[in-house]
């Protein structure tokens, strides 16, 4: 019985050895590749790329240099109309809307008609002006001996007072001249015109609507410059003044801005303080009401080493690494510490390594573009598709 078991075991061993010999000679198991991998230094892998591969992935290198960089401080913001260049269209007497001449989003220039109104008070003022103007013209035609100086003074004063009343109620000089010439068909009707160039931002009214004195009918704004109300956390202690560089970002596009004012009290609801910025919007790509991201830029206290975001990739342990050039076409994976973002990249620091390994320093050439491809090739080198 024991002899049969030994004979059976020897047969199995012989079959296994033959199968291994056959599989080692199969053509489908040739693992030669254009990319070679080697452990150049303890715990540091390297990848050797041909010139064709480097051109194919558009690989770019950069030389590390310690220099001052700008680190951003983020804060959310909202675009607002520039109140210094905005204009509120309001009647100066109780009036009713008869006709609109401009609509929402329309660009207007000084003198353009906005809305025609009717007012009973305006009708009375226009009638008083026509009487006073007629009387003053009659007095002017009389000789000095016909009237006393006091009578002339009274007639002239009534005319000036009636004219001032019309102007104070919102009529223009040209409209008053047409009234005096008899070109106005009905009393009480007058038109409000634009006082400056801008765009109609608000026009929430309908024809026939009544407005009291001082109530807003339209809002005009000049969007060539806009305000940005940025809200900073109460814990933000960085010194911000009118010389602090700042940028805003909307729809992946950045705009230069400047600090105008900053509040010194906290909003009781959000517990934040407001910093007001001004941004140039001559391209008309920004509009009031949009939400943006603001970045205040502060210079580092000392020179630092920074790389673009594309130069950093994760290693197998989840840490950060860059690829250092070590000879023609050879790139060594070197761990680094990610410190803080900058305006154009990321600040990095070398990680203490074992003796005999290389760390980054000023003058080191690293991969700025194409690091992801190199990391992918390095990851594939540790994976055996045939599970050998």
LUMVEX-748584 format. One record per atom (N, C-alpha, C, O, CB): x, y, z; residue in one letter. Coordinates in steps of 0.1 Angstrom, whole numbers, plus 5000, padded with zeros to 4 digits. Atoms other than C-alpha are relative to their C-alpha. Glycine has a CB too. Layout:
<atoms>
XYZA ...
</atoms>
This chain:
<atoms>
500849885000X 500050005000X 500950125000X 500650224992X 499150005012X 499149895000X 502850245009X 500850024987X 501050134983X 501049995012X 499349995013X 504650164977X 499150074989X 499650154981X 500449864995X 500949945010X 501550264957X 499950155002X 499950234993X 498649945001X 500149854997X 501350604975X 501250074996X 501250184990X 499850025015X 498749935004X 505050684969X 500150004985X 500650104980X 501249925005X 499950005015X 504750584932X 499050114995X 499450184985X 499649864995X 501049895004X 501650814929X 500550145002X 500450224993X 498749985007X 499449874997X 503451104945X 501150044991X 501250154986X 500550015015X 498949975009X 506451074923X 499550034986X 500150124979X 501049874999X 500649975013X 504251074892X 499550144999X 499750214989X 498949904997X 500649874999X 502551394903X 501250104999X 501050214992X 499250025012X 498949915000X 505951564909X 500650014986X 501050124982X 501149955010X 499450005014X 507251464874X 499150084991X 499650164983X 500249864995X 501049935009X 504051604857X 500250155003X 500150234994X 498649965003X 499949864997X 504451934876X 501350064995X 501250184990X 500050025016X 498849945005X 508051984866X 500050024985X 500550124980X 501249905003X 500149985015X 507251924829X 499150124997X 499450194987X 499449874994X 500949895002X 504352174831X 500850135002X 500550234994X 498849995009X 499249874998X 506752444845X 500950024989X 501150144985X 500749995013X 499049985011X 509352384818X 499350044988X 499850134980X 500749864998X 500749965012X 506752414791X 499550145001X 499650224991X 498849904997X 500549864998X 505152734805X 501150104999X 500850214994X 499250015013X 498949905000X 508552904808X 500450034986X 501150134984X 501149955009X 499549985013X 509152864771X 498950054991X 499150074979X 500549874994X 501149965008X 505652984759X 500350154995X 500850235003X 498750005007X 499849865006X 505953294735X 499150105006X 499650225006X 499949994985X 501049904995X 502953464751X 500550065013X 499850155018X 498749955001X 499549964987X 504953514784X 501250084999X 502050095008X 500249885009X 498949915002X 507553754770X 499750135006X 498850205001X 500550014985X 500349874993X 507654064793X 500950114996X 501050215004X 500049985015X 499249895005X 510054274773X 499250124998X 498150114992X 500949964988X 500749885002X 508954644772X 500950114996X 502150114998X 499250045013X 499249885004X 510054984759X 500450085012X 501350165012X 499250094990X 499749934987X 510055114795X 500649915009X 500149805012X 498750075006X 499350094991X 512554974819X 499950075014X 499850195016X 501549994996X 500249954986X 512255004857X 501249945008X 501649835005X 498649955006X 498950054992X 514954964883X 500050085013X 499550195014X 501450024993X 499949944988X 515555044919X 501450075001X 502450005003X 499849915012X 498749935001X 518255314916X 500650025013X 501850005015X 499750144993X 499549974986X 518555404953X 499149935010X 498049895006X 500150155003X 500950074990X 517155244985X 498750085001X 498750205004X 500750005014X 501449954999X 513355294985X 499750114990X 498750184992X 499850065014X 500349905010X 513555514954X 500049924986X 501049874983X 501050125000X 500150065013X 512355374920X 500250104989X 500050224991X 498649934998X 499849915011X 513255524887X 499449934987X 499249814986X 501550024998X 500550045013X 511855504852X 500850054989X 501350174989X 498550054998X 499249965011X 513755514820X 499150014987X 498649914983X 501249904997X 500849975012X 511955674790X 500850034988X 501950094989X 499050115003X 499349975013X 513055684754X 499650144996X 498750205001X 499649904989X 500349865005X 513156014735X 498650004993X 498050104994X 501150044990X 501350015007X 510055904715X 498950015010X 497950085008X 499949884991X 501150004989X 508055844747X 499950145006X 498850195009X 500349905010X 500149864994X 509056184761X 499350104991X 498650194996X 501550045003X 500749915009X 507956354730X 498549974999X 497750074997X 500749994986X 501450045002X 504756164728X 499150055012X 498050105009X 499949855000X 500749954989X 503656274763X 500250155003X 499750205012X 500349925013X 499749864999X 504956624758X 500650035014X 500250125021X 498850094998X 499349984987X 507256594789X 500850135001X 501550164992X 500949885002X 499349884998X 508556914803X 500650005014X 500149955023X 499050124999X 499250004988X 511156974829X 500150155005X 499950244998X 501449944998X 499749874994X 511857264853X 501149995010X 501349895016X 498750065006X 498950004990X 514757364875X 499450075013X 498950185012X 501250084995X 500549944987X 513757424912X 500950115004X 502150105004X 500049895011X 499449884995X 514657764925X 499350055012X 498150075012X 500250114989X 500649944988X 514057904960X 499750154998X 500750224995X 500849975013X 500349865002X 512258234956X 498750045008X 497949955012X 499850034985X 501249964993X 509458444972X 498849974991X 498849984979X 500150155003X 501250035007X 505958334963X 498850075007X 499050115018X 499849844999X 501249944994X 502458464969X 499049885003X 498649804995X 499350104989X 501050104996X 500058244989X 498750065001X 498550175007X 500549945014X 501349945000X 496358304985X 499249975013X 499449865019X 499249954988X 500950024990X 493758345012X 498650014994X 498250124989X 500150115012X 501350015007X 490258244999X 498950065009X 498950055021X 499749854997X 501349964994X 486958415007X 498950014990X 499250054978X 500350145007X 501149995010X 483558404990X 499650144999X 499750225008X 498849915005X 500449865003X 482158714974X 498850014991X 498549914984X 501250084994X 501149985009X 479258854955X 500150144993X 500550244999X 498650005008X 499949885008X 479259114927X 498850095003X 497650045003X 500149964985X 501049904997X 477359434934X 500150114990X 501250144985X 500050055014X 499949885008X 476559744913X 500850105007X 500750115020X 498550054996X 499249894994X 478960024919X 499050125003X 498550194995X 501150054989X 500949904995X 476860264940X 500550144997X 499750234996X 499749985015X 499549875003X 479160554932X 499750044986X 499750164983X 501550005002X 500349965014X 478260534895X 498549954997X 498249954985X 500949934991X 501450045002X 474560414900X 499150125001X 499550225008X 499649895009X 501049895000X 471560634895X 498649955001X 498249864994X 500250094987X 501450044997X 468060594909X 499150104994X 499150224997X 499749985015X 501049915007X 465260734887X 498850015009X 498149915011X 499749954985X 501249994991X 462560874910X 499250134996X 499950234992X 500550015015X 500849885002X 459661124905X 500250095013X 500350045024X 498549974998X 499949914989X 459861434927X 498750055005X 498650125015X 500950124997X 501349974996X 456161474929X 499249874998X 499549794989X 499350124993X 500850115003X 453361214931X 499649994986X 499050094980X 498750005009X 500250015014X 452961084896X 499549864996X 499649775003X 501350034992X 500550135006X 451360814874X 500849974987X 501050074979X 498550014997X 499350045012X 453260624847X 499150004988X 498049944988X 500749865001X 500850005012X 451960704812X 500749914989X 500049854981X 499850144995X 499350085011X 454660544790X 501449985004X 502150065010X 499950084987X 498650034998X 457960374792X 500850024987X 500249994977X 500249865006X 499249985012X 460860454768X 501249915001X 501949894991X 500450144999X 498950094998X 463560214782X 499649885007X 498749885016X 501250085007X 500350134994X 463559854793X 501249945006X 502349995005X 499349904990X 499050064993X 465559624814X 501249954991X 500949894981X 499549885008X 498850045008X 469159574801X 500450094989X 501450074983X 499849864995X 499849905011X 468959864777X 501150095004X 501150145016X 498850074996X 498949904997X 472060084775X 499550144996X 498950164985X 501349974992X 500549865002X 471160454778X 501150105001X 502150075008X 498850035009X 499049894999X 473160774774X 499350135005X 498150145005X 500650034986X 500649884995X 472661114789X 499050074991X 499350094979X 501150105004X 501049945008X 469461274777X 499049914994X 497949954989X 500650084989X 501050105005X 467760954766X 498849995008X 498950005021X 500749864999X 501350004993X 464060934775X 499949865008X 500349765002X 498850024991X 500250124992X 463260684803X 498649965002X 498149854999X 500750015013X 501450024997X 459660724813X 499250135000X 499850235005X 499849935014X 500949885000X 456760974808X 499049985011X 498349885012X 499350014986X 500950004989X 454661064838X 499050114999X 499150204991X 500850015013X 501049894999X 451561264846X 499950035015X 499849945024X 498649964994X 500249964986X 451161464878X 499150125001X 499250224993X 501450035007X 500849894998X 448461694890X 500750125005X 500550245001X 498849975009X 499249894995X 450961904909X 500850064989X 501050184989X 500949955011X 499249945011X 453061934878X 499150084991X 499650184986X 500649884992X 500949925009X 450062054858X 499850145006X 499850244999X 498649934999X 500249874994X 449462334883X 501350084999X 501250204997X 499649985015X 498849935000X 453162424884X 500350054985X 500850164984X 501249915004X 499949965013X 453262434846X 499150124996X 499550214989X 499849894990X 500949895002X 450262664845X 500550135007X 500450235000X 498549975005X 499549894993X 451762894871X 501250064992X 501450184991X 500449965014X 498849955008X 454962914850X 499650074988X 500250174984X 500949884997X 500449945012X 453162994818X 499450145003X 499750234995X 498949924993X 500549874997X 451363284835X 501150095004X 501150215000X 499049995012X 498949914995X 454563414852X 500950044988X 501350154987X 500849935010X 499249975012X 456463384819X 499450114991X 500050204986X 500349884992X 500749905008X 453863574800X 500050145006X 500250244999X 498549964998X 500049874993X 453663854826X 501450065000X 501650184998X 499649985015X 498749945000X 457463884827X 500450054986X 501150154985X 501049895004X 499749955013X 457663914789X 499250144998X 499850234991X 499549904989X 500749875002X 454964194790X 500750115007X 500850225002X 498549985005X 499349904992X 456864374817X 501350054993X 501650164993X 500349955014X 498849975006X 460064354798X 499850104988X 500750184985X 500749884995X 500249925012X 458464524767X 499650145004X 499750234996X 498949944992X 500549864996X 457164824787X 501250095003X 502350045006X 499249995013X 498949914998X 459265134791X 500250025015X 499449985024X 499750144994X 499749984985X 460965224824X 499150105007X 498950095019X 501450055001X 500949904994X 458565514829X 498649945003X 497850005011X 499950124992X 501350064999X 455465284827X 499949935013X 498849935019X 499749914989X 500050084988X 456365064857X 501150045010X 502150095006X 500149854997X 499049974990X 458165114889X 501049885001X 500849774995X 499450015014X 498950114999X 461364914897X 499549895008X 499949775006X 501350065006X 500650104991X 459464724924X 499149914992X 499249784994X 499350065011X 500950085008X 456864604899X 500849904991X 500449794989X 499150084992X 499250095009X 459564474875X 500749895009X 500849785004X 501150094993X 499350104991X 461364304904X 499049895004X 499449775004X 500650065012X 501050104996X 458164124915X 499749914988X 499649784990X 498750075005X 500350085012X 457364004879X 501149914997X 500949794994X 499750094988X 498850095003X 460863874874X 500249895011X 500549785007X 501350094999X 499850104989X 460963704908X 499049894999X 499349775001X 499950075014X 501050105002X 457663524901X 500449914989X 500149784989X 498650064997X 499650085012X 458963404867X 501249905004X 501149795001X 500550094989X 498950084995X 462263274883X 499549895009X 500049785009X 501150085006X 500550104990X 460363104911X 499249894993X 499449774996X 499150075010X 500850115007X 457962924887X 500949914992X 500749794991X 499050074990X 499050085008X 460962814865X 500749915010X 500949795006X 501050094993X 499350084990X 462762684896X 499149885005X 499649775007X 500550085011X 500950114995X 459662484907X 500049894989X 500049774993X 498650065002X 500150115011X 459462304873X 501349925000X 501249804998X 499750074986X 498750075001X 463162224873X 500149915012X 500649805011X 501250105000X 500050084988X 462862094909X 499149884999X 499449785005X 499750095012X 500950115002X 459961874899X 500549904990X 499949794989X 498750054996X 499450105010X 462061704872X 500050044986X 500449964978X 499349875002X 500049965014X 461461894840X 501450054996X 502150115004X 499050114997X 498749955006X 464561974818X 499850144994X 498650184992X 500549904990X 500149875006X 465362314804X 499449994986X 498650084982X 501450064999X 500550015014X 464562194769X 498549985001X 497750034992X 500649884992X 501450024998X 461162074781X 499250125004X 498150155000X 499749885010X 500649874996X 460462404798X 499950104988X 498950174987X 500850075011X 500049925012X 461362584766X 498949964990X 498250054985X 501350004992X 501150045009X 458862374746X 498750045006X 497750074999X 500149854998X 501249964994X 456262444772X 499750154998X 498650194996X 500149975015X 500149855001X 456862824770X 499650034985X 498950134983X 501350075004X 500349975014X 456662804732X 498749944995X 498349964984X 501149944991X 501450065004X 453262624733X 500149874993X 499149844987X 499350104992X 499950135007X 454562294720X 499549885008X 499549775003X 501449984996X 500550114992X 453162094749X 498549994998X 497850095000X 500450025015X 501450025003X 449761944741X 499150015013X 498050065013X 499849874993X 500850004988X 448561884777X 500950035012X 502149995013X 499349865002X 499249974988X 449662014811X 500049885009X 499149805009X 499450125007X 499950114990X 450861774838X 500949894995X 501349815003X 498749955004X 499250115005X 452861544815X 501450054999X 501750164994X 499549964986X 498549975000X 456661534818X 500749874998X 500249765002X 500450085012X 499150125003X 459461294809X 501350015008X 501950115008X 500349994985X 498750024993X 462361174831X 501049954990X 500749854983X 499849915012X 498950045010X 465661144811X 501249955008X 501349985020X 500350124991X 498850054993X 468860964819X 501050125002X 501250214994X 500749904991X 499149904996X 471361184837X 501549964997X 502450044997X 499950035015X 498750055003X 474360964829X 499949874992X 498949814990X 500849975013X 500050125008X 475460674807X 499949885009X 500649885020X 501250004991X 500150134992X 474560324820X 499149914994X 498749924982X 499650045014X 500950115004X 472460024817X 498849995010X 499050015022X 500749864999X 501150014991X 468959974831X 500149875008X 500049765002X 498650004992X 499950124992X 469359734860X 498749965006X 498549845009X 501050035011X 501350034994X 465859754875X 498950084993X 499150204991X 500050015015X 501149935005X 462459854860X 498749935004X 497949914995X 500250024985X 501150074996X 459859684880X 498750085002X 498250105013X 500249935014X 501349925000X 456759894871X 499249974988X 499749914978X 500350155001X 500950025011X 453759884848X 499450134997X 499350225005X 498949895002X 500749875003X 451960164829X 498750015008X 498049925011X 499650004985X 501149974992X 449360334850X 500349995015X 499550025023X 498949904997X 499650024986X 451260254882X 500350145006X 500950235000X 501249915002X 499749874994X 451360544907X 501249995009X 501449895016X 498750045009X 498849994992X 454560644924X 499950135009X 499650235004X 501350004992X 499949884991X 454960874954X 501450074998X 502350024991X 499949965014X 498849935001X 457661134956X 501249935006X 501149895018X 499950145006X 498850074995X 461060974959X 500049854999X 501049785001X 500250035015X 500050155002X 459960614951X 500749974987X 500650044977X 498549954999X 499250035012X 462260434927X 499249944989X 498449854991X 501149895005X 500750055012X 460960374892X 501049914992X 500649804988X 499550114991X 498950075008X 464260264875X 501350015008X 501550105016X 500150054986X 498749994995X 467760194885X 501049984989X 501049884982X 500349895011X 499050005010X 470660274862X 501349985006X 501650035017X 500050134992X 498750034994X 474160144867X 501050004989X 500749964977X 500049875007X 498950015009X 477560174850X 500849885003X 501549875013X 500950135000X 499450134997X 478859814848X 501449994995X 502049884994X 499249894994X 498650015004X 482259914835X 500949975012X 502049925010X 500550144993X 499350054988X 483359874871X 498949955009X 497850015010X 500850125007X 500950064991X 481659654897X 500649995014X 501949995015X 499549874995X 499550024987X 481959614934X 499949855003X 499049784998X 499250085011X 500150134995X 482659284951X 500050005015X 500950055021X 501349914995X 500150004985X 481459234987X 500549865004X 499949765002X 498650025004X 499350124995X 483858975002X 499849985015X 499950085022X 501550004996X 500350024986X 483058815035X 501249915006X 501449805002X 498749935002X 498950074993X 486058715057X 499649955013X 498950015020X 501250105001X 500350064987X 485958485087X 500550095011X 501550165009X 500549865000X 499549924989X 486358655120X 501349965005X 502150045011X 499049995012X 498750054995X 489358435127X 501250044990X 502350024993X 500049855000X 499049955010X 491158585096X 500750125006X 500150235007X 499450024986X 499349904994X 493858795111X 501150074991X 501850164996X 500749955013X 499149945010X 495958885080X 499750144998X 498550184998X 500049924987X 500249865002X 496459255075X 499650024986X 500449994977X 501250085004X 500449975014X 494459365045X 499850154999X 499150215007X 498649934997X 500249865003X 494659715031X 499950034985X 499849934978X 501250095006X 500249965014X 494359904998X 501249964991X 501049964979X 499850154999X 498950055007X 497759774988X 500149854998X 501049804992X 501350055006X 500050155001X 496959404992X 499649954986X 498549994982X 499149945011X 500450065013X 496959224958X 498849905002X 498849835012X 501249934993X 501250094999X 493659044952X 499549974986X 499550054977X 498950065009X 500650055012X 492058844924X 498749945003X 498549885014X 501049904992X 501350084998X 488558714919X 499949904988X 500549924977X 498850105000X 500250105010X 487558404900X 498649974997X 497849955007X 500849875004X 501450045004X 484358324881X 500149924987X 500749974977X 499150134999X 500150095012X 483758044856X 501449974995X 501749974983X 499250074989X 498650045003X 487457944858X 500850114993X 501850084986X 500049874991X 499349885006X 488558294847X 500350095012X 499550125020X 499250074989X 499649914989X 490458534870X 500150144995X 500450174983X 501449955005X 500049855002X 490258914872X 500750075011X 500650035023X 498550054999X 499349914990X 492459164889X 499050095007X 498150145000X 501250084994X 500849914993X 490759364916X 500850085010X 502050065011X 498849925008X 499349924990X 491659624942X 499150025012X 497950035011X 500550134994X 500749984988X 490659674978X 499650155001X 500450245000X 500849965012X 500549864998X 488459984983X 499850035015X 500350135020X 498650014993X 500349984986X 487159955019X 499949875007X 499749765001X 498750095001X 500250124992X 486859715047X 499350035013X 499650145019X 501349925004X 500849984988X 484459685076X 500849965013X 501649875012X 498749935000X 499450034988X 485559675112X 499149945010X 499449935022X 500750135006X 500950074992X 482459525126X 499549874994X 499649864981X 498850095003X 500450135005X 481059175122X 498550004997X 497750075004X 500349895010X 501450025004X 477759085105X 499449915011X 499949805014X 499849944986X 500550084989X 475558965134X 499449874996X 499349785005X 498950085007X 500650135004X 474058685113X 501149904996X 501049795000X 499050024988X 499050095005X 477058545095X 501350005008X 502249915006X 500350034985X 498849994992X 479758655120X 501250014991X 502349964994X 500249885009X 498949975009X 481958775091X 500150154999X 499150225002X 499849934986X 499849855003X 483359115082X 500150014985X 500749934978X 501250065007X 500049985015X 482959265047X 501250084996X 501550195002X 498650074997X 499049925007X 485759385025X 499550034986X 499149944979X 501449924999X 500549965013X 484759574994X 501150024990X 502150094993X 499250145001X 499049995011X 486659534962X 499450074988X 498250084987X 500549864996X 500449945013X 486459704928X 500749924989X 501949904990X 500350154999X 499450085011X 486959504896X 499650074986X 498550124985X 499549865000X 500249945013X 487359634860X 499149904992X 499549794991X 501350034993X 500950085008X 484459504838X 499750064987X 498650054982X 498749985008X 500249945013X 484959684805X 499649894990X 499149934979X 501250084996X 500450115009X 484559344788X 498649965002X 498149874994X 500949895001X 501450034997X 481059314803X 499849855001X 498849804996X 499150064989X 500150144998X 481658954813X 499549975014X 499149865017X 501349934998X 500550024987X 480559004849X 498850095002X 498650194996X 501150045011X 501249934997X 477259114863X 499650005014X 500049905021X 498849944991X 500450004986X 475759214896X 499249885003X 498349844996X 499250145003X 500750124995X 474458924916X 500849874998X 500449775005X 498749994992X 499250125001X 477058674905X 500849975012X 501350065019X 501050014988X 499150044989X 478958474932X 501449974994X 501549914984X 499449885007X 498650025004X 482758474929X 500849955011X 500449955023X 500550134994X 499050044990X 485758344947X 501150115000X 501750144989X 500749864997X 499049904999X 488258604960X 501249945006X 501149865015X 499550125008X 498750054995X 491958534966X 500950125004X 501350194995X 500749914990X 499049894996X 494058784987X 501349935000X 501549825005X 499650055014X 498750055002X 497658734979X 501050065010X 501150185011X 500550024985X 499049954990X 500358755006X 501449934997X 501449814994X 499649965015X 498650055003X 504158715000X 500549925012X 500249955023X 500950124997X 499450084989X 505958445019X 501150075007X 501750175002X 500649874994X 499049934992X 508358545047X 501449984995X 502350054998X 499849975014X 498750035004X 511258375031X 499949924986X 498849884983X 500749915010X 500150075013X 512158214997X 499649855002X 500049795012X 501450004993X 500550134999X 510457884991X 500149934986X 500350004976X 498549995004X 500050085013X 510457604964X 498549974997X 497849915005X 500949875002X 501350025005X 507257584944X 500049934987X 500949964979X 499250134999X 500150075012X 506157354916X 498550014995X 497650045003X 500449855001X 501450015004X 503057344894X 499249885005X 499949785008X 499950014984X 500850114995X 500157124905X 500349874992X 500249764997X 498550034999X 499850115009X 500856894875X 501349925003X 501549814999X 500050044986X 498750074997X 504356804889X 499849905012X 500749825014X 501050105004X 500250084989X 502856634920X 499149884997X 498149904991X 499450085012X 500950115001X 501456284921X 500149925013X 501149935020X 500549914987X 500150084988X 500556034948X 500949884998X 501149824987X 498649965003X 499350125001X 502855744956X 499149895006X 498049915009X 501350015009X 500850124997X 501755394966X 499550015015X 498549945018X 500949874999X 500449984986X 501455495003X 499150125002X 498750145014X 501250015009X 500949894999X 499355794996X 500750145002X 500050245003X 499149985011X 499249874999X 502156055000X 500250074987X 499850024976X 501349975007X 499849925012X 503256314975X 501449974995X 502349955004X 499850155002X 498650025006X 506256274951X 500150084988X 499150114981X 500249854998X 499649945013X 507956444922X 501049904994X 501649825000X 500550145002X 499050085008X 510156284895X 501250094997X 501150194989X 499349944988X 498749935002X 513756404895X 500849944989X 500949824988X 500850005014X 499250055011X 515856384864X 501349955005X 502050025013X 500250124990X 498750064996X 518856154870X 500649934988X 500649814987X 499749905012X 499450055012X 520656114838X 499050014988X 497950054990X 500349855002X 500849985012X 519356114802X 498849915000X 499049794998X 500949984988X 501250085002X 515755994801X 499749925013X 498749855013X 500249914989X 500350084988X 515855854837X 499450105011X 500050215013X 501349935005X 500649914990X 513555994864X 499749925012X 499149815012X 498650054994X 500050074987X 513655904900X 498850065009X 498750185010X 501350025008X 501149964991X 510555914923X 500550055013X 501249975020X 499049885002X 499549944988X 511356144952X 498950065008X 498150145004X 501050114996X 501149954991X 508956204981X 500250145004X 501450185007X 499949915012X 499949864996X 508156564991X 498850025009X 497949945010X 500050094988X 501149954991X 505956745016X 499350114993X 499950214990X 500550045014X 500949905005X 503056945003X 499750105011X 499150065021X 498749954993X 500149904989X 503057275023X 498850084999X 497950085007X 501350085001X 501149905002X 500657535009X 499950034985X 500950034978X 500250125009X 500249965014X 499157644976X 500650144998X 500750225008X 498550004996X 499649875004X 500557954958X 499150054989X 498249984985X 501550004995X 500849955011X 499158174931X 500049914988X 499049904981X 500550144997X 499950075013X 500457954903X 500449855003X 500749784993X 501050064992X 499650144997X 501357624921X 499949965014X 499050005021X 501449984995X 500050064987X 502257444953X 501450015006X 502449994999X 499549865000X 498850004993X 504957504979X 500349865005X 499549795011X 500050105012X 499650134995X 506957184986X 501250015008X 502050115007X 500249904988X 498850014992X 509657085010X 500549864999X 499749764997X 499750045015X 499450145000X 512056785010X 499649925012X 499449985023X 501550014998X 500350094989X 511256485031X 501349935004X 502149894996X 498949894996X 498850074996X 514056345053X 500149854995X 499149784998X 500150005016X 499850145005X 515356025036X 501149935006X 501949995014X 500250014985X 498950084995X 517655745045X 501350044993X 501350094982X 499749854998X 498749975005X 521355775039X 500249934986X 499849824985X 501149965010X 499850065013X 522255725003X 498950044990X 499050014978X 500149865000X 501149965009X 518955864989X 500150144997X 500850225004X 498649965006X 499949865004X 518456194971X 498750075003X 497650015003X 500250004985X 501149924997X 516156474981X 500050124991X 501150154986X 499950045015X 500049885008X 515056784963X 500750125006X 500850125018X 498550044996X 499349884995X 516957114966X 500050104988X 499750064977X 501449975005X 499949905011X 517557434946X 501049954989X 502049904993X 500450145005X 499250055011X 518957344912X 499649864995X 500049824984X 501449995004X 500550135004X 517257004910X 499050024989X 498150104989X 499349935012X 500950005011X 515456934877X 499049905002X 499349785004X 500849984986X 501150094997X 512056784881X 499050004988X 499150104980X 499250035013X 501050005011X 509256684857X 498850095004X 498250085014X 499449854998X 501149904997X 506756974855X 498749964993X 497649994997X 500450144995X 501150045008X 504456814829X 500349864995X 501349834989X 499650094988X 499750145004X 504056434823X 500249915012X 500549795010X 501149994990X 499750084988X 504456314859X 498949895001X 499249785006X 500050095012X 501050104998X 501156134858X 500349884991X 500049764995X 498650064996X 499750125009X 502255914828X 501149925006X 501149805006X 500450054986X 498850074994X 505555834846X 499549925012X 499949805014X 501150105004X 500550084988X 503655734878X 499249884995X 499249785002X 499150105008X 500850115005X 501255514857X 500949894996X 500749774999X 499150054989X 499150105005X 504155334841X 500749935012X 501049815012X 501150064991X 499350064988X 505855284875X 499049915008X 499449815013X 500550115009X 501050084993X 502555154890X 499949864992X 499749764999X 498750075001X 500250135008X 502254894861X 501249915002X 501149795001X 499950044985X 498950084998X 505754774869X 499949905011X 500549805012X 501350085001X 500250084988X 504554634902X 498849914998X 498449845008X 499850085012X 501250095003X 501554444886X 500349904990X 500749934979X 498850094996X 499750115009X 501954104870X 498649944995X 497949885002X 500849885007X 501350055005X 498954024847X 499949854999X 498749804999X 499850064986X 500150155001X 499853654846X 500049945014X 500049815015X 501149954992X 500150044987X 499853634884X 501149895003X 500849795009X 498649945003X 498850094998X 503353464885X 500650035013X 501649965017X 501050014989X 
</atoms>
